[in-house]
Amino acid sequence: MSLLALAEVILTLLALVGVGYALRGAGLLTREDSIPINRIIVYAGLPALIFRAVHPARLDLGLAGVAAVAWASFLVAMGLAWLSRKGLRLPALIAGGFLLVSSLGNTGYLGYPVALTLLGDEGLVRAIFSDLFGTVAALLLVGLPIAAGMGASEERRPNMLRELVTFPGLVALAVAIALRPVAVPGPVSAGLDALANMVVPLIMISVGVSLQLQAIRPHLRALSAVATIKLLAAPLMAWGIASMAGMDEEVARLVTLQAGMPSMTLSLVIGARFGLDTDFIASAILLTTVGSVITIPMLQLLLF
């Protein structure tokens, strides 16, 4: 796949954000409508996508290295964000979102289709392990406590281990591995395909429904810092680790690709749950997604 075609994939996703924004502008949807949309994605679409990819796939120990690089790039990005937020003097409700969107990437909703398009079925399986055991694990084990501690919600601190083992995507992964010897009946496979195919359009429309463009201007400095950390520092760190570890080029390309994904769309769900500034989070998701149209193809071209 050419880098131009990769940029076209990301532009298509941005167009779906525009659809969501237009639907809200026309009064057909409200910001609150993004909540049930996100639940459909997390509890139905995403598990179907993961099961469909993993069930027939060949698995090996090299997938652990992919997850390890994901954790390393996350920790570097989180460290940079922690230092930056002090210099920016952000209030707690924005600072919590700032830490999430700077360190956690859209390795599932955007990473899966991009990895599949660029690197094929094997790349998709690696992307799933990078997402679930890297990004999602980091979100639940590190991101949730940060959001709970800095947010305005009175919800008691979450049980991170319970949230991790009951996360629908991880449950779907376990079921897919357990049922590998079993053939999936045709009607079930068709149903899974239908659910999986709706994931990407729905999540990008949800971002558009949640977006507040007027929230961008007051936070340009903070949003610029988010973009620098998430789109440049994190993928360069992942590439450096992969190079030093002597990873195969296709694996190195995948970990760099995943580390350079724009801000995680699930951070919007977490931000709303714990009372963080969701306007800031939605703005960061939009701007990093726009920026990734340039940075993802550029880094792939320069580094590989």
C-alpha positions as CSV (number, residue, x, y, z in Angstrom):
1,M,0.0,0.0,0.0
2,S,1.4,3.5,-0.9
3,L,1.7,6.2,1.7
4,L,-0.7,8.3,-0.3
5,A,-3.3,5.6,0.1
6,L,-2.6,5.5,3.8
7,A,-3.2,9.2,4.0
8,E,-6.5,8.7,2.1
9,V,-7.6,6.2,4.7
10,I,-7.0,8.7,7.5
11,L,-8.8,11.5,5.5
12,T,-11.8,9.2,5.1
13,L,-11.9,8.8,8.9
14,L,-11.8,12.5,9.3
15,A,-14.7,12.8,6.9
16,L,-16.7,10.6,9.2
17,V,-15.9,13.0,12.1
18,G,-17.4,15.7,9.9
19,V,-20.5,13.6,9.4
20,G,-21.0,13.4,13.2
21,Y,-20.4,17.1,13.6
22,A,-22.9,17.9,10.9
23,L,-25.5,15.6,12.4
24,R,-25.2,17.4,15.7
25,G,-25.2,20.8,14.0
26,A,-28.5,19.8,12.2
27,G,-30.1,18.9,15.6
28,L,-30.4,15.2,14.7
29,L,-28.0,14.2,17.4
30,T,-26.8,15.7,20.7
31,R,-23.5,15.3,22.5
32,E,-25.2,13.0,24.9
33,D,-26.0,10.6,22.0
34,S,-22.3,9.7,21.9
35,I,-22.6,7.8,25.1
36,P,-24.9,4.9,23.8
37,I,-22.9,5.0,20.5
38,N,-19.7,4.4,22.5
39,R,-21.3,1.5,24.4
40,I,-22.3,-0.2,21.2
41,I,-18.7,0.0,20.0
42,V,-17.1,-1.2,23.3
43,Y,-19.5,-4.0,24.1
44,A,-20.4,-5.3,20.6
45,G,-18.4,-4.0,17.7
46,L,-14.9,-4.1,19.1
47,P,-15.2,-7.6,20.6
48,A,-16.5,-8.9,17.2
49,L,-13.6,-7.3,15.4
50,I,-11.0,-8.8,17.7
51,F,-12.6,-12.3,17.6
52,R,-12.8,-12.2,13.8
53,A,-9.1,-11.3,13.5
54,V,-7.6,-13.5,16.2
55,H,-9.6,-16.8,15.9
56,P,-7.9,-17.9,12.6
57,A,-4.5,-16.2,13.2
58,R,-1.1,-17.8,13.8
59,L,0.2,-16.6,17.2
60,D,3.8,-16.6,18.5
61,L,5.9,-15.3,21.4
62,G,7.0,-12.3,19.3
63,L,3.7,-10.7,20.1
64,A,4.9,-10.1,23.7
65,G,7.7,-7.9,22.3
66,V,5.1,-5.8,20.4
67,A,3.2,-5.2,23.7
68,A,6.4,-4.4,25.5
69,V,7.3,-1.7,23.0
70,A,3.8,-0.3,23.4
71,W,4.3,0.0,27.2
72,A,7.7,1.6,26.7
73,S,6.4,4.3,24.3
74,F,3.4,4.9,26.6
75,L,5.6,5.4,29.7
76,V,7.9,7.9,27.8
77,A,4.9,9.8,26.5
78,M,3.3,9.9,30.0
79,G,6.6,11.1,31.5
80,L,6.9,13.9,28.9
81,A,3.2,14.9,29.4
82,W,3.6,14.9,33.2
83,L,6.6,17.3,32.9
84,S,4.8,19.5,30.3
85,R,1.6,19.9,32.2
86,K,3.5,21.5,35.1
87,G,5.0,24.0,32.7
88,L,1.7,24.7,31.1
89,R,0.0,25.2,34.5
90,L,-3.1,23.3,33.6
91,P,-6.1,23.1,35.9
92,A,-6.8,19.5,37.2
93,L,-9.8,18.8,34.9
94,I,-7.8,19.7,31.8
95,A,-4.5,18.2,33.1
96,G,-6.1,14.8,33.6
97,G,-7.3,14.8,30.0
98,F,-3.9,16.2,28.9
99,L,-2.1,13.2,30.4
100,L,-4.5,10.7,28.8
101,V,-4.5,12.1,25.3
102,S,-0.7,12.7,25.2
103,S,0.2,9.1,26.2
104,L,-2.7,6.9,24.9
105,G,-3.1,6.4,21.2
106,N,-6.0,5.3,19.0
107,T,-4.4,1.9,18.5
108,G,-7.7,0.1,18.3
109,Y,-10.3,2.1,16.4
110,L,-7.7,3.7,14.0
111,G,-4.8,1.4,14.5
112,Y,-6.6,-1.8,13.5
113,P,-7.8,-0.6,10.0
114,V,-4.6,1.2,9.3
115,A,-2.5,-1.8,10.3
116,L,-4.7,-4.1,8.2
117,T,-4.5,-1.9,5.2
118,L,-0.7,-1.3,5.4
119,L,0.5,-4.6,6.8
120,G,-2.3,-7.2,6.1
121,D,-3.9,-9.8,8.4
122,E,-0.6,-10.5,10.3
123,G,-0.2,-6.8,10.9
124,L,-3.7,-6.6,12.3
125,V,-3.1,-9.4,14.8
126,R,0.1,-7.6,16.0
127,A,-1.9,-4.4,16.2
128,I,-4.5,-6.2,18.4
129,F,-1.9,-7.4,20.9
130,S,-0.2,-4.0,20.9
131,D,-3.6,-2.4,21.6
132,L,-5.0,-4.8,24.2
133,F,-1.8,-5.7,26.2
134,G,-0.2,-2.3,25.6
135,T,-2.6,0.6,25.2
136,V,-5.8,-0.8,26.9
137,A,-3.8,-2.3,29.8
138,A,-2.1,1.1,30.3
139,L,-5.4,2.9,30.1
140,L,-7.0,0.6,32.8
141,L,-4.0,0.3,35.1
142,V,-2.6,3.9,34.8
143,G,-5.1,6.0,33.0
144,L,-8.1,5.2,35.2
145,P,-6.4,6.1,38.5
146,I,-5.3,9.4,36.9
147,A,-8.7,10.3,35.6
148,A,-10.4,9.3,38.9
149,G,-7.9,11.4,40.9
150,M,-8.1,14.5,38.8
151,G,-11.7,14.4,37.7
152,A,-14.7,16.1,39.2
153,S,-16.8,12.9,39.5
154,E,-17.6,11.5,42.9
155,E,-17.3,7.9,41.7
156,R,-15.2,5.8,44.0
157,R,-11.8,4.7,42.7
158,P,-12.2,1.9,40.2
159,N,-10.9,-1.6,40.7
160,M,-8.3,-1.6,37.9
161,L,-7.6,-5.4,37.9
162,R,-11.4,-6.1,37.6
163,E,-11.8,-3.6,34.8
164,L,-8.9,-5.1,32.9
165,V,-10.1,-8.7,33.1
166,T,-13.7,-7.8,32.2
167,F,-12.8,-5.4,29.4
168,P,-14.9,-6.7,26.4
169,G,-12.0,-6.7,24.0
170,L,-9.8,-8.8,26.3
171,V,-12.7,-11.2,26.9
172,A,-13.2,-11.5,23.1
173,L,-9.4,-12.2,22.7
174,A,-9.5,-15.0,25.3
175,V,-12.6,-16.6,23.8
176,A,-11.0,-16.4,20.3
177,I,-7.9,-18.2,21.5
178,A,-10.0,-20.8,23.4
179,L,-12.1,-21.6,20.4
180,R,-9.3,-21.7,17.9
181,P,-9.9,-25.5,17.3
182,V,-13.6,-24.9,16.6
183,A,-14.9,-23.9,13.3
184,V,-17.2,-20.8,13.4
185,P,-20.6,-21.5,11.8
186,G,-21.4,-19.4,8.7
187,P,-24.3,-17.4,10.2
188,V,-22.2,-16.5,13.3
189,S,-19.3,-15.5,11.2
190,A,-21.6,-13.2,9.1
191,G,-23.0,-11.6,12.2
192,L,-19.5,-11.0,13.6
193,D,-18.5,-9.4,10.3
194,A,-21.5,-7.1,10.4
195,L,-20.7,-6.0,14.0
196,A,-17.0,-5.6,13.3
197,N,-17.5,-3.5,10.2
198,M,-19.5,-0.8,12.1
199,V,-16.7,-0.1,14.6
200,V,-14.6,2.5,12.8
201,P,-17.5,4.6,11.3
202,L,-19.4,4.7,14.6
203,I,-16.4,5.8,16.7
204,M,-15.4,8.6,14.3
205,I,-19.0,9.8,14.1
206,S,-19.1,9.8,17.9
207,V,-16.0,12.0,18.0
208,G,-17.7,14.4,15.6
209,V,-20.8,14.5,17.8
210,S,-18.7,15.3,20.9
211,L,-16.6,17.9,19.2
212,Q,-16.6,21.6,20.3
213,L,-14.5,23.6,17.9
214,Q,-14.6,26.7,20.0
215,A,-12.7,24.8,22.7
216,I,-9.6,24.6,20.5
217,R,-8.4,28.2,20.5
218,P,-8.0,28.7,24.3
219,H,-5.9,25.6,24.6
220,L,-3.6,25.9,21.5
221,R,-0.4,25.6,23.6
222,A,-1.5,22.5,25.4
223,L,-2.9,20.9,22.3
224,S,0.4,21.6,20.4
225,A,2.2,19.8,23.3
226,V,-0.2,16.9,23.0
227,A,0.5,16.6,19.2
228,T,4.3,16.8,19.6
229,I,4.4,14.1,22.3
230,K,1.8,11.8,20.7
231,L,2.6,12.1,17.0
232,L,6.4,12.5,17.1
233,A,8.1,11.6,20.4
234,A,6.2,8.4,21.1
235,P,6.7,6.8,17.6
236,L,10.3,7.8,17.5
237,M,10.9,6.1,20.8
238,A,9.1,3.0,19.6
239,W,11.2,2.9,16.4
240,G,14.4,3.4,18.5
241,I,13.5,0.5,20.8
242,A,12.6,-1.8,17.9
243,S,15.8,-1.0,16.1
244,M,18.0,-1.6,19.2
245,A,16.1,-4.9,19.8
246,G,16.8,-6.0,16.2
247,M,13.1,-6.5,15.5
248,D,12.0,-7.6,12.0
249,E,11.2,-4.6,9.8
250,E,7.5,-5.5,9.5
251,V,7.3,-5.7,13.3
252,A,9.2,-2.4,13.7
253,R,6.9,-0.8,11.2
254,L,3.9,-1.9,13.2
255,V,5.1,-0.8,16.6
256,T,6.1,2.6,15.2
257,L,2.8,2.9,13.5
258,Q,0.8,2.1,16.6
259,A,2.9,4.4,18.8
260,G,2.2,7.3,16.4
261,M,-1.5,6.9,16.4
262,P,-3.5,10.0,17.3
263,S,-5.1,10.4,20.8
264,M,-7.2,7.5,22.0
265,T,-10.9,8.0,21.4
266,L,-11.8,5.9,24.5
267,S,-10.2,8.7,26.5
268,L,-13.3,10.7,25.7
269,V,-15.4,8.0,27.4
270,I,-13.1,7.9,30.4
271,G,-13.1,11.7,30.6
272,A,-16.9,11.8,30.7
273,R,-17.1,9.1,33.3
274,F,-14.8,10.8,35.7
275,G,-15.7,14.5,35.0
276,L,-12.6,15.6,33.1
277,D,-12.8,18.4,30.5
278,T,-14.3,16.5,27.6
279,D,-14.2,19.6,25.3
280,F,-10.4,19.6,25.6
281,I,-10.2,15.8,25.1
282,A,-12.4,15.9,22.0
283,S,-10.3,18.8,20.6
284,A,-7.1,16.8,21.1
285,I,-8.6,13.8,19.4
286,L,-9.5,15.9,16.4
287,L,-6.2,17.8,16.1
288,T,-4.0,14.8,16.5
289,T,-6.1,12.8,14.0
290,V,-5.8,15.7,11.5
291,G,-2.0,15.9,12.2
292,S,-1.6,12.1,11.8
293,V,-2.5,12.5,8.1
294,I,0.9,14.0,7.8
295,T,3.0,12.4,10.6
296,I,2.1,8.8,10.0
297,P,3.0,8.7,6.3
298,M,6.0,10.9,6.9
299,L,7.5,8.7,9.6
300,Q,6.9,5.6,7.7
301,L,8.6,7.1,4.7
302,L,11.6,8.5,6.6
303,L,12.2,5.5,8.9
304,F,11.6,2.5,6.7
